[in-house]
């Protein structure tokens, strides 16, 4: 088609698919009335037709995109085709499963041997009662297998639940450990800051103590110097020119006696 136009007739692939789906419907309806050999041949032919339908759907989608069909329209039309094809695929699976179950029941099952008779070996040799007994036995075994599977599933669910609870508990424990580690980290930072403040304070105290010791030493030195100056008096030397050529010593009761004639003149310290 040269391009997509709304309301135009269907694509060629859609027409082919419609024909194929009609053929598939007739083929599946006729399967039950065929013999085993013809059923297998018919199933093979139906499978080929479904594969061809799948290819046509892909070609339809590719051509519709090329022609510019709106995505919503393309999705809707493709969905209808895929749903119809999936219905036939499901029908094939159901028929195959039913055939396999029937073959297992008729060929592989054991049959109770009647009294005084011979056990039949094929489905044609079995009576309706025997077939029913075989079916009941298979159903019972299937029910038992399902029961065991159900118990196993229940046990698995319980183990999974316990495991989930354990993991949740471990997760909460890990979260608490992480919170504790964060608190320890914060405490260490705070302690480090306090230690730095203490160190600075100790250094300041040492400086103050050193200054105090120096001041005390200086005071002690000054006190010692002062004490030494009080104990020793400075010498006083008399000046003769203040009293004339023959000065007379001051008349005091404490004046020393005059020096002897011809002797050396001594200087007295007062």
LONUKE-706241 format. One record per residue (C-alpha): z, y, x; residue number from 1. Coordinates in Angstrom, 2 decimals, padded with zeros to 5 digits. Layout:
site z Z, y Y, x X, k NUM
...
//
This chain:
site z 000.00, y 000.00, x 000.00, k 1
site z -000.78, y 003.51, x 001.30, k 2
site z 002.62, y 004.89, x 000.34, k 3
site z 005.57, y 004.48, x -001.99, k 4
site z 005.27, y 006.03, x -005.45, k 5
site z 007.98, y 005.66, x -008.09, k 6
site z 006.99, y 003.50, x -011.06, k 7
site z 004.07, y 001.81, x -009.27, k 8
site z 003.55, y -001.95, x -009.58, k 9
site z 005.49, y -004.36, x -007.39, k 10
site z 004.69, y -005.10, x -003.78, k 11
site z 002.61, y -008.15, x -002.95, k 12
site z 005.66, y -009.83, x -001.40, k 13
site z 007.63, y -009.36, x -004.61, k 14
site z 004.89, y -011.05, x -006.63, k 15
site z 004.84, y -014.00, x -004.21, k 16
site z 008.60, y -014.23, x -004.35, k 17
site z 008.57, y -014.32, x -008.13, k 18
site z 006.14, y -017.26, x -008.02, k 19
site z 008.23, y -019.05, x -005.41, k 20
site z 011.44, y -018.62, x -007.40, k 21
site z 009.78, y -020.11, x -010.48, k 22
site z 008.64, y -023.10, x -008.43, k 23
site z 012.12, y -023.54, x -006.95, k 24
site z 013.72, y -023.50, x -010.38, k 25
site z 011.39, y -026.21, x -011.67, k 26
site z 011.87, y -028.27, x -008.53, k 27
site z 015.68, y -028.30, x -008.76, k 28
site z 015.55, y -029.23, x -012.44, k 29
site z 013.34, y -032.23, x -011.68, k 30
site z 015.52, y -033.57, x -008.82, k 31
site z 017.90, y -035.59, x -010.99, k 32
site z 015.10, y -037.68, x -012.49, k 33
site z 013.63, y -038.73, x -009.12, k 34
site z 014.44, y -041.72, x -006.97, k 35
site z 016.27, y -041.33, x -003.68, k 36
site z 013.10, y -041.31, x -001.56, k 37
site z 011.36, y -038.77, x -003.80, k 38
site z 014.51, y -036.64, x -003.89, k 39
site z 014.51, y -036.37, x -000.12, k 40
site z 010.82, y -035.37, x -000.06, k 41
site z 011.33, y -032.86, x -002.85, k 42
site z 014.36, y -031.35, x -001.09, k 43
site z 012.30, y -030.96, x 002.07, k 44
site z 009.60, y -029.14, x 000.13, k 45
site z 012.14, y -026.91, x -001.62, k 46
site z 013.72, y -026.05, x 001.74, k 47
site z 010.35, y -024.96, x 003.09, k 48
site z 009.81, y -022.77, x 000.02, k 49
site z 013.21, y -021.12, x 000.47, k 50
site z 012.40, y -020.41, x 004.13, k 51
site z 009.12, y -018.83, x 003.04, k 52
site z 010.99, y -016.70, x 000.49, k 53
site z 013.34, y -015.49, x 003.19, k 54
site z 010.39, y -014.43, x 005.35, k 55
site z 008.78, y -012.62, x 002.41, k 56
site z 011.97, y -010.65, x 001.77, k 57
site z 011.98, y -009.44, x 005.38, k 58
site z 008.31, y -008.45, x 005.15, k 59
site z 008.96, y -006.61, x 001.88, k 60
site z 011.82, y -004.64, x 003.43, k 61
site z 009.78, y -003.71, x 006.51, k 62
site z 006.77, y -002.59, x 004.48, k 63
site z 008.89, y -000.65, x 002.00, k 64
site z 010.59, y 001.25, x 004.82, k 65
site z 007.18, y 002.05, x 006.31, k 66
site z 005.94, y 003.39, x 002.96, k 67
site z 008.98, y 005.67, x 002.68, k 68
site z 010.83, y 003.99, x -000.18, k 69
site z 014.21, y 005.66, x -000.80, k 70
site z 017.06, y 003.66, x 000.75, k 71
site z 018.85, y 003.28, x -002.60, k 72
site z 015.80, y 001.81, x -004.32, k 73
site z 015.09, y -000.47, x -001.39, k 74
site z 018.69, y -001.72, x -001.28, k 75
site z 018.71, y -002.44, x -005.03, k 76
site z 015.43, y -004.36, x -005.07, k 77
site z 016.29, y -006.30, x -001.91, k 78
site z 019.71, y -007.21, x -003.32, k 79
site z 018.17, y -008.74, x -006.43, k 80
site z 015.77, y -010.85, x -004.36, k 81
site z 018.51, y -012.02, x -001.97, k 82
site z 020.86, y -012.93, x -004.84, k 83
site z 018.21, y -015.08, x -006.48, k 84
site z 017.40, y -016.82, x -003.18, k 85
site z 021.10, y -017.44, x -002.50, k 86
site z 021.41, y -019.09, x -005.91, k 87
site z 018.81, y -021.69, x -004.96, k 88
site z 020.43, y -022.20, x -001.53, k 89
site z 023.76, y -022.88, x -003.26, k 90
site z 022.07, y -025.30, x -005.65, k 91
site z 020.65, y -027.22, x -002.71, k 92
site z 024.06, y -027.44, x -001.03, k 93
site z 025.71, y -028.66, x -004.24, k 94
site z 023.04, y -031.30, x -004.77, k 95
site z 023.30, y -032.50, x -001.16, k 96
site z 027.09, y -032.75, x -001.41, k 97
site z 026.94, y -034.63, x -004.69, k 98
site z 024.36, y -037.07, x -003.29, k 99
site z 026.47, y -037.72, x -000.20, k 100
site z 029.60, y -038.35, x -002.30, k 101
site z 027.73, y -040.70, x -004.60, k 102
site z 026.30, y -042.62, x -001.65, k 103
site z 029.76, y -042.92, x -000.08, k 104
site z 031.30, y -044.20, x -003.30, k 105
site z 028.58, y -046.74, x -003.99, k 106
site z 027.87, y -048.08, x -000.51, k 107
site z 031.01, y -047.70, x 001.59, k 108
site z 033.77, y -048.52, x -000.91, k 109
site z 035.52, y -051.87, x -001.13, k 110
site z 035.48, y -053.67, x -004.46, k 111
site z 038.16, y -055.95, x -005.85, k 112
site z 036.94, y -059.55, x -005.99, k 113
site z 037.33, y -061.01, x -009.48, k 114
site z 039.05, y -064.38, x -009.91, k 115
site z 036.69, y -067.25, x -009.41, k 116
site z 033.78, y -064.95, x -008.61, k 117
site z 031.98, y -063.27, x -005.69, k 118
site z 032.41, y -059.63, x -004.77, k 119
site z 029.31, y -057.55, x -005.56, k 120
site z 027.75, y -055.84, x -002.54, k 121
site z 025.59, y -053.12, x -004.05, k 122
site z 025.77, y -050.66, x -006.90, k 123
site z 023.42, y -052.74, x -008.98, k 124
site z 025.76, y -055.73, x -008.66, k 125
site z 028.81, y -053.74, x -009.84, k 126
site z 029.90, y -053.43, x -013.43, k 127
site z 031.03, y -050.21, x -015.00, k 128
site z 034.67, y -051.27, x -014.74, k 129
site z 034.32, y -052.00, x -011.03, k 130
site z 032.63, y -048.67, x -010.42, k 131
site z 035.44, y -046.91, x -012.26, k 132
site z 038.04, y -048.74, x -010.15, k 133
site z 036.24, y -047.75, x -006.98, k 134
site z 036.06, y -044.16, x -008.18, k 135
site z 039.77, y -044.10, x -009.08, k 136
site z 040.67, y -045.50, x -005.65, k 137
site z 038.56, y -042.89, x -003.87, k 138
site z 040.02, y -040.13, x -006.00, k 139
site z 043.54, y -041.33, x -005.23, k 140
site z 042.85, y -041.40, x -001.51, k 141
site z 041.29, y -037.94, x -001.75, k 142
site z 044.35, y -036.63, x -003.61, k 143
site z 046.64, y -038.07, x -000.94, k 144
site z 044.54, y -036.48, x 001.81, k 145
site z 044.65, y -033.16, x -000.03, k 146
site z 048.42, y -033.48, x -000.40, k 147
site z 048.81, y -034.09, x 003.32, k 148
site z 046.54, y -031.15, x 004.08, k 149
site z 048.53, y -028.96, x 001.70, k 150
site z 051.82, y -029.94, x 003.35, k 151
site z 050.30, y -029.24, x 006.75, k 152
site z 049.12, y -025.84, x 005.58, k 153
site z 052.57, y -025.06, x 004.17, k 154
site z 054.22, y -026.08, x 007.44, k 155
site z 051.74, y -023.95, x 009.35, k 156
site z 052.52, y -020.98, x 007.10, k 157
site z 056.25, y -021.43, x 007.67, k 158
site z 055.78, y -021.65, x 011.43, k 159
site z 053.57, y -018.56, x 011.32, k 160
site z 056.19, y -016.68, x 009.29, k 161
site z 058.96, y -017.60, x 011.72, k 162
site z 056.77, y -016.65, x 014.65, k 163
site z 055.98, y -013.28, x 013.03, k 164
site z 059.70, y -012.65, x 012.44, k 165
site z 060.47, y -013.55, x 016.05, k 166
site z 057.74, y -011.25, x 017.31, k 167
site z 059.00, y -008.46, x 015.09, k 168
site z 062.52, y -008.91, x 016.46, k 169
site z 061.24, y -008.91, x 020.02, k 170
site z 059.19, y -005.79, x 019.29, k 171
site z 062.26, y -003.99, x 017.94, k 172
site z 064.25, y -005.13, x 020.98, k 173
site z 061.57, y -003.80, x 023.30, k 174
site z 061.60, y -000.50, x 021.44, k 175
site z 065.37, y -000.27, x 021.91, k 176
site z 065.00, y -001.05, x 025.62, k 177
site z 062.39, y 001.69, x 025.96, k 178
site z 064.69, y 004.15, x 024.18, k 179
site z 067.56, y 003.17, x 026.47, k 180
site z 065.34, y 003.65, x 029.52, k 181
site z 064.35, y 007.09, x 028.30, k 182
site z 068.00, y 007.99, x 027.81, k 183
site z 068.88, y 006.71, x 031.29, k 184
site z 066.02, y 008.73, x 032.74, k 185
site z 067.25, y 011.86, x 030.97, k 186
site z 070.81, y 011.21, x 032.17, k 187
site z 069.61, y 010.77, x 035.76, k 188
site z 067.72, y 014.05, x 035.60, k 189
site z 070.79, y 015.80, x 034.23, k 190
site z 073.01, y 014.22, x 036.90, k 191
site z 070.57, y 015.28, x 039.62, k 192
site z 070.68, y 018.85, x 038.34, k 193
site z 074.50, y 018.79, x 038.30, k 194
site z 074.56, y 017.42, x 041.88, k 195
site z 072.28, y 020.22, x 043.03, k 196
site z 074.56, y 022.78, x 041.39, k 197
site z 077.62, y 021.17, x 043.01, k 198
site z 075.90, y 021.17, x 046.41, k 199
site z 075.00, y 024.83, x 046.08, k 200
site z 078.55, y 025.63, x 044.97, k 201
site z 080.01, y 023.72, x 047.94, k 202
site z 077.74, y 025.60, x 050.34, k 203
site z 078.85, y 028.90, x 048.81, k 204
site z 082.49, y 027.84, x 049.06, k 205
site z 082.04, y 026.91, x 052.72, k 206
site z 080.59, y 030.33, x 053.46, k 207
site z 083.48, y 032.02, x 051.67, k 208
site z 086.00, y 029.85, x 053.54, k 209
site z 084.32, y 030.69, x 056.86, k 210
site z 084.52, y 034.41, x 056.07, k 211
site z 088.17, y 034.06, x 055.07, k 212
site z 088.99, y 032.18, x 058.28, k 213
site z 087.20, y 034.86, x 060.32, k 214
site z 089.13, y 037.57, x 058.49, k 215
site z 092.43, y 035.77, x 059.07, k 216
site z 091.62, y 035.34, x 062.77, k 217
site z 090.71, y 039.02, x 063.05, k 218
site z 093.94, y 040.03, x 061.34, k 219
site z 095.93, y 037.75, x 063.66, k 220
site z 094.21, y 039.24, x 066.71, k 221
site z 094.94, y 042.77, x 065.53, k 222
site z 098.55, y 041.87, x 064.86, k 223
site z 098.86, y 040.36, x 068.34, k 224
site z 097.32, y 043.43, x 069.98, k 225
site z 099.61, y 045.72, x 068.01, k 226
site z 102.64, y 043.68, x 068.94, k 227
site z 101.72, y 043.77, x 072.63, k 228
site z 101.34, y 047.62, x 072.54, k 229
site z 104.78, y 048.13, x 071.06, k 230
site z 106.52, y 046.07, x 073.74, k 231
site z 104.98, y 048.00, x 076.74, k 232
site z 105.14, y 051.76, x 076.91, k 233
site z 102.49, y 053.78, x 078.64, k 234
site z 103.64, y 055.40, x 082.07, k 235
site z 104.38, y 059.18, x 082.15, k 236
site z 103.69, y 061.09, x 085.45, k 237
site z 105.43, y 064.55, x 085.92, k 238
site z 103.22, y 067.49, x 086.74, k 239
site z 104.82, y 069.81, x 089.52, k 240
site z 102.60, y 072.81, x 088.89, k 241
site z 104.14, y 073.28, x 085.50, k 242
site z 107.55, y 074.11, x 087.10, k 243
site z 106.48, y 076.31, x 090.10, k 244
site z 106.79, y 075.58, x 093.84, k 245
site z 110.35, y 074.32, x 093.64, k 246
site z 110.74, y 073.24, x 090.21, k 247
site z 114.07, y 072.24, x 089.03, k 248
site z 114.17, y 069.07, x 087.09, k 249
site z 115.26, y 069.37, x 083.57, k 250
site z 118.93, y 069.17, x 083.14, k 251
site z 119.53, y 066.15, x 081.14, k 252
site z 122.32, y 063.77, x 081.27, k 253
site z 119.95, y 060.94, x 081.91, k 254
site z 118.20, y 062.59, x 084.93, k 255
site z 118.21, y 060.47, x 088.06, k 256
site z 120.03, y 061.70, x 091.22, k 257
site z 118.08, y 063.78, x 093.72, k 258
site z 116.50, y 061.98, x 096.59, k 259
site z 118.25, y 061.92, x 099.97, k 260
site z 117.17, y 064.24, x 102.77, k 261
site z 114.40, y 062.92, x 104.90, k 262
site z 113.78, y 060.11, x 102.50, k 263
site z 110.66, y 059.30, x 100.55, k 264
site z 110.21, y 060.88, x 097.17, k 265
site z 110.09, y 058.33, x 094.47, k 266
site z 108.43, y 058.65, x 091.15, k 267
site z 110.55, y 057.47, x 088.34, k 268
site z 109.12, y 056.15, x 085.30, k 269
site z 110.61, y 057.24, x 082.12, k 270
//
